[in-house]
């Protein structure tokens, strides 16, 4: 993320996301330059042939996996983990079909406006007094911060909008959290444990993290249900196939079973508690803090920092520890496997695969 950078005349260039770009166009009169679809497709280095070969290989693995189970040959824990990752990869192929892969260029949009003008919060009558700044576009092909010839980036100066921010001065432009979202409380818990005292950067970032995934309109009920089913299926595979996989010892079997079960229970508990909390935030806010809240993060922000960590840390640490154990056991169990795991079914080998 961060393919488009905005360059005010008195501040270094910084990236904008889709929400911030729409804000600048709507409230600041920014004229968005036309970006041909071919320019976007040119950044996609994962061509169709590479995707096709990967899909063929995954199809062969799944068929071979089913054939091995039907003939009673058993599985290794690494095969079970691979099957779970294939499910994730199929979703990645679907949702990121047009996503550029490792782009090396950024489109810079110099603006004939100061950082104060860009960051000034719109009032009720700002739409009638919009001015259209002069906009030109340059493209740089480099991994270092782009050089803006038509709009020289001056050193960062004191500004009314240069406040504490984590990414860019336009951090205040973001959609309100969707009360029904399952992703917002999830990432809030991780940030509360690991980044609760994150300091603001002295200069704006040049890229944006891929973990910023909040949809503009929130998550619909259908997407929420599908997300819950996907999580349960992913962790359920580890739990269900534990009885068919080969383990060097009973201790490792129980360790895998407990770790997979812990992840499964935590995800199930989260999928049940998060919606209940989201629909009762107003009542919870009035009861505990004498103040209404509209979302779980807003309710959690009323807590002191130490209590945020105390409430979130046990779940986050236990979840990460259980996942680490499952991944480590996927490789550790390869040291001592029965001979049947190394046997193969002949007929899937006639299918094209690598």
C-alpha positions as CSV (number, residue, x, y, z in Angstrom):
1,X,0.0,0.0,0.0
2,X,1.0,3.6,-0.5
3,X,1.2,3.7,-4.2
4,X,0.0,7.4,-4.3
5,X,1.8,10.1,-2.4
6,X,0.6,13.6,-1.8
7,X,3.3,16.3,-1.8
8,X,2.2,19.7,-0.2
9,X,4.5,22.6,-1.0
10,X,5.8,23.0,2.5
11,X,5.9,19.4,3.8
12,X,7.5,16.1,2.7
13,X,5.5,13.8,0.5
14,X,3.4,11.2,2.3
15,X,1.2,8.3,1.2
16,X,-2.6,8.4,1.3
17,X,-5.1,5.5,1.4
18,X,-8.4,5.3,-0.4
19,X,-10.2,7.1,2.5
20,X,-7.8,10.0,2.6
21,X,-7.7,10.3,-1.2
22,X,-11.5,10.6,-1.3
23,X,-11.3,13.2,1.5
24,X,-8.9,15.3,-0.4
25,X,-11.0,15.1,-3.6
26,X,-14.3,15.9,-1.8
27,X,-13.2,18.6,0.7
28,X,-9.9,20.0,-0.7
29,X,-10.7,20.1,-4.4
30,X,-8.0,17.7,-5.4
31,X,-8.2,16.7,-9.0
32,X,-7.4,13.0,-9.2
33,X,-5.2,12.2,-12.3
34,X,-6.4,9.5,-14.6
35,X,-4.6,6.2,-14.0
36,X,-5.1,3.8,-16.9
37,X,-6.0,0.2,-16.0
38,X,-3.0,-0.9,-18.0
39,X,-0.7,1.0,-15.7
40,X,-2.1,-0.9,-12.7
41,X,-1.9,-4.3,-14.6
42,X,1.7,-3.5,-15.5
43,X,2.6,-3.6,-11.8
44,X,1.1,-7.1,-11.4
45,X,4.2,-9.4,-11.8
46,X,2.3,-12.5,-10.8
47,X,1.3,-13.5,-14.3
48,X,-1.4,-16.0,-15.2
49,X,1.0,-18.8,-15.9
50,X,2.5,-18.7,-12.4
51,X,-0.9,-18.7,-10.8
52,X,-2.0,-21.6,-13.1
53,X,1.0,-23.7,-12.1
54,X,0.4,-23.0,-8.4
55,X,-3.3,-24.0,-8.8
56,X,-2.4,-27.2,-10.6
57,X,0.1,-28.1,-7.8
58,X,-2.5,-27.4,-5.1
59,X,-5.1,-29.4,-6.9
60,X,-2.7,-32.4,-7.2
61,X,-1.8,-32.1,-3.5
62,X,-5.4,-32.1,-2.4
63,X,-6.3,-35.1,-4.6
64,X,-3.3,-37.0,-3.3
65,X,-4.2,-36.0,0.2
66,X,-7.7,-37.5,-0.2
67,X,-6.3,-40.6,-1.9
68,X,-3.9,-41.2,0.9
69,X,-6.6,-41.0,3.5
70,X,-8.9,-43.3,1.5
71,X,-6.2,-46.0,1.3
72,X,-5.3,-45.7,5.0
73,X,-1.7,-44.5,4.5
74,X,-2.1,-41.7,7.0
75,X,-0.6,-38.2,7.0
76,X,2.2,-36.2,8.5
77,X,1.5,-33.1,10.5
78,X,3.3,-31.0,7.8
79,X,0.7,-32.2,5.2
80,X,-2.1,-31.2,7.4
81,X,-0.6,-27.8,7.9
82,X,0.0,-27.5,4.2
83,X,-3.7,-28.3,3.4
84,X,-4.8,-25.5,5.8
85,X,-2.4,-23.1,4.1
86,X,-3.8,-24.1,0.7
87,X,-7.2,-22.9,1.9
88,X,-5.7,-19.5,2.7
89,X,-3.9,-19.4,-0.6
90,X,-7.1,-19.9,-2.6
91,X,-8.6,-16.9,-0.8
92,X,-5.5,-14.9,-1.5
93,X,-5.7,-15.7,-5.2
94,X,-9.3,-14.7,-5.3
95,X,-9.2,-11.4,-3.3
96,X,-5.8,-10.3,-4.5
97,X,-6.2,-11.2,-8.1
98,X,-5.5,-7.6,-9.3
99,X,-3.2,-6.6,-6.4
100,X,0.2,-5.4,-7.7
101,X,3.1,-7.6,-6.6
102,X,6.2,-5.8,-5.3
103,X,5.8,-2.5,-7.1
104,X,8.9,-0.4,-7.4
105,X,7.2,2.9,-8.4
106,X,5.0,5.4,-6.6
107,X,2.8,8.0,-8.2
108,X,3.5,11.4,-6.7
109,X,0.8,14.1,-6.7
110,X,2.3,17.6,-6.0
111,X,-0.3,20.0,-4.7
112,X,-0.1,23.8,-4.7
113,X,-1.4,23.9,-1.1
114,X,0.2,24.0,2.4
115,X,0.0,21.2,4.9
116,X,-2.3,23.4,7.0
117,X,-4.8,23.7,4.2
118,X,-4.8,20.0,3.6
119,X,-5.3,19.1,7.2
120,X,-7.9,21.8,8.1
121,X,-11.0,20.0,9.2
122,X,-14.0,20.8,6.9
123,X,-16.7,22.8,8.4
124,X,-20.4,22.8,7.6
125,X,-20.0,25.3,4.8
126,X,-16.7,24.3,3.3
127,X,-18.2,22.8,0.2
128,X,-19.1,26.2,-1.2
129,X,-15.6,27.6,-0.7
130,X,-13.5,24.8,-2.1
131,X,-10.5,25.8,-4.2
132,X,-9.0,23.5,-6.7
133,X,-5.2,23.3,-6.2
134,X,-3.0,22.8,-9.2
135,X,-2.0,19.2,-9.6
136,X,0.6,17.5,-11.7
137,X,1.8,13.9,-11.6
138,X,5.2,12.4,-11.7
139,X,6.3,8.8,-11.4
140,X,9.5,7.7,-9.8
141,X,11.0,4.2,-10.1
142,X,13.1,3.8,-7.0
143,X,12.9,2.1,-3.7
144,X,14.0,5.3,-1.9
145,X,11.7,8.1,-1.1
146,X,10.6,9.8,-4.3
147,X,12.1,13.1,-5.5
148,X,9.5,15.7,-6.3
149,X,10.8,18.1,-8.9
150,X,7.7,20.3,-9.4
151,X,6.8,20.5,-5.7
152,X,10.0,20.6,-3.6
153,X,9.6,18.9,-0.2
154,X,10.6,21.3,2.4
155,X,11.7,20.2,5.9
156,X,8.9,19.5,8.2
157,X,7.9,22.6,10.0
158,X,5.6,23.4,12.9
159,X,2.0,23.2,11.7
160,X,-1.5,23.3,13.2
161,X,-2.1,19.7,12.0
162,X,1.3,18.2,12.8
163,X,0.1,16.4,15.9
164,X,0.8,13.0,17.3
165,X,0.3,10.5,14.4
166,X,1.3,7.0,13.7
167,X,1.5,7.1,9.8
168,X,0.8,10.5,8.2
169,X,-0.7,13.9,9.1
170,X,-4.0,12.7,7.6
171,X,-4.4,9.9,10.1
172,X,-7.5,11.7,11.4
173,X,-9.2,10.9,8.1
174,X,-10.6,7.4,8.6
175,X,-14.0,5.8,8.7
176,X,-15.7,5.2,12.0
177,X,-15.2,1.6,13.2
178,X,-18.1,-0.6,12.1
179,X,-19.8,-2.0,15.2
180,X,-20.4,-5.3,13.5
181,X,-16.8,-5.8,12.3
182,X,-14.8,-8.8,13.6
183,X,-11.5,-7.5,12.4
184,X,-11.4,-4.2,14.3
185,X,-11.5,-5.7,17.8
186,X,-9.0,-8.4,16.7
187,X,-6.4,-5.9,15.6
188,X,-7.2,-3.6,18.5
189,X,-6.3,-6.4,21.0
190,X,-2.9,-6.9,19.3
191,X,-2.1,-3.2,19.2
192,X,-3.1,-2.8,22.9
193,X,-0.6,-5.5,23.9
194,X,2.4,-4.7,21.7
195,X,2.1,-1.1,20.6
196,X,0.2,0.7,23.4
197,X,2.9,3.3,23.8
198,X,3.8,3.7,20.2
199,X,5.5,7.1,19.6
200,X,4.6,9.3,16.6
201,X,7.1,9.3,13.7
202,X,9.1,12.5,13.3
203,X,8.4,12.4,9.5
204,X,5.6,10.8,7.6
205,X,5.9,7.2,6.5
206,X,6.5,6.4,2.8
207,X,4.4,3.2,2.8
208,X,1.5,1.7,4.6
209,X,1.1,-1.6,6.3
210,X,-0.8,-4.3,4.5
211,X,-2.7,-5.1,7.8
212,X,-4.9,-2.0,7.2
213,X,-7.9,-3.9,5.9
214,X,-11.0,-2.1,7.3
215,X,-13.5,-2.0,4.4
216,X,-15.0,1.5,3.9
217,X,-18.5,0.4,4.5
218,X,-17.7,-2.1,7.3
219,X,-18.3,-5.8,7.1
220,X,-21.7,-7.1,6.0
221,X,-23.5,-9.9,7.8
222,X,-22.7,-12.3,5.0
223,X,-19.0,-11.5,5.0
224,X,-19.0,-11.8,8.8
225,X,-20.6,-15.2,8.8
226,X,-18.3,-16.4,6.0
227,X,-15.2,-15.1,8.0
228,X,-16.4,-17.1,11.1
229,X,-16.9,-20.3,9.0
230,X,-13.5,-19.9,7.4
231,X,-11.7,-19.5,10.8
232,X,-13.6,-22.5,12.2
233,X,-12.7,-24.6,9.1
234,X,-9.0,-23.6,9.2
235,X,-8.5,-24.4,12.9
236,X,-10.9,-27.4,12.7
237,X,-8.6,-29.0,10.1
238,X,-5.8,-29.1,12.6
239,X,-8.1,-30.5,15.2
240,X,-9.9,-33.1,13.1
241,X,-6.9,-34.5,11.3
242,X,-4.9,-34.8,14.5
243,X,-6.5,-38.3,14.9
244,X,-5.2,-39.4,11.5
245,X,-1.8,-37.8,11.5
246,X,1.4,-39.6,12.6
247,X,3.2,-38.3,15.7
248,X,6.5,-39.6,17.1
249,X,5.0,-39.8,20.6
250,X,1.7,-39.6,22.4
251,X,3.0,-36.5,24.2
252,X,3.4,-34.6,20.9
253,X,0.0,-35.8,19.9
254,X,-1.6,-34.4,23.0
255,X,0.4,-31.2,22.6
256,X,-0.9,-30.8,19.1
257,X,-4.4,-31.6,20.1
258,X,-4.4,-29.2,23.0
259,X,-2.8,-26.4,21.0
260,X,-5.2,-26.8,18.0
261,X,-8.1,-27.1,20.4
262,X,-7.0,-23.9,22.2
263,X,-6.9,-22.0,18.9
264,X,-10.3,-23.4,17.9
265,X,-11.9,-22.5,21.2
266,X,-10.4,-19.0,21.3
267,X,-11.7,-18.3,17.7
268,X,-15.1,-19.7,18.5
269,X,-15.3,-17.7,21.7
270,X,-14.2,-14.5,19.9
271,X,-16.8,-15.1,17.2
272,X,-19.5,-15.4,19.8
273,X,-18.5,-12.7,22.3
274,X,-17.5,-10.0,19.8
275,X,-20.9,-9.6,18.2
276,X,-22.6,-9.7,21.6
277,X,-20.3,-7.0,22.9
278,X,-20.8,-4.9,19.7
279,X,-24.6,-4.9,20.1
280,X,-24.4,-4.0,23.8
281,X,-21.7,-1.3,23.8
282,X,-24.1,1.5,24.7
283,X,-25.4,-0.4,27.8
284,X,-21.9,-1.5,28.8
285,X,-20.6,2.0,28.5
286,X,-23.4,3.5,30.6
287,X,-23.0,0.7,33.2
288,X,-19.3,0.8,33.7
289,X,-18.2,4.3,32.6
290,X,-21.4,6.4,32.8
291,X,-20.9,7.2,29.1
292,X,-22.3,5.7,25.9
293,X,-20.0,3.9,23.4
294,X,-20.8,3.0,19.8
295,X,-18.2,0.3,19.2
296,X,-15.9,-2.1,21.1
297,X,-12.7,-0.1,20.5
298,X,-14.5,3.1,21.7
299,X,-15.5,1.2,24.8
300,X,-12.0,-0.2,25.3
301,X,-10.5,3.2,25.0
302,X,-12.2,4.2,28.2
303,X,-10.0,1.7,30.1
304,X,-6.7,2.7,31.5
305,X,-3.6,1.4,29.6
306,X,-2.7,-1.2,32.2
307,X,-6.2,-2.7,32.2
308,X,-6.2,-2.9,28.4
309,X,-3.1,-5.0,28.5
310,X,-4.4,-7.1,31.4
311,X,-7.6,-7.9,29.6
312,X,-6.1,-8.6,26.1
313,X,-2.6,-10.0,26.9
314,X,-3.8,-13.5,28.1
315,X,-5.8,-14.2,25.0
316,X,-3.2,-12.8,22.6
317,X,-0.3,-14.6,24.2
318,X,-2.1,-17.9,24.5
319,X,-3.3,-17.7,20.9
320,X,0.2,-17.0,19.6
321,X,1.8,-19.7,21.8
322,X,-0.7,-22.3,20.5
323,X,-0.1,-21.3,16.9
324,X,3.7,-21.5,17.4
325,X,3.5,-24.9,18.9
326,X,1.4,-26.2,16.0
327,X,3.8,-24.8,13.4
328,X,6.9,-26.1,15.3
329,X,5.3,-29.6,15.7
330,X,4.6,-29.6,11.9
331,X,8.4,-29.8,11.4
332,X,9.5,-31.6,14.5
333,X,7.3,-34.6,13.9
334,X,9.2,-35.3,10.6
335,X,12.1,-36.8,12.6
336,X,10.3,-40.1,13.3
337,X,7.5,-41.1,11.0
338,X,6.1,-44.6,10.2
339,X,7.0,-46.1,6.8
340,X,3.4,-45.8,5.6
341,X,3.6,-42.0,5.6
342,X,6.4,-42.2,3.0
343,X,4.3,-44.5,0.8
344,X,2.3,-42.9,-2.0
345,X,-0.7,-43.6,-4.1
346,X,0.3,-44.2,-7.8
347,X,-2.6,-42.9,-9.8
348,X,-2.4,-39.2,-8.7
349,X,1.2,-39.1,-10.0
350,X,-0.2,-39.3,-13.5
351,X,-1.7,-35.8,-13.0
352,X,0.5,-32.8,-14.0
353,X,2.4,-31.5,-11.0
354,X,5.8,-30.3,-10.0
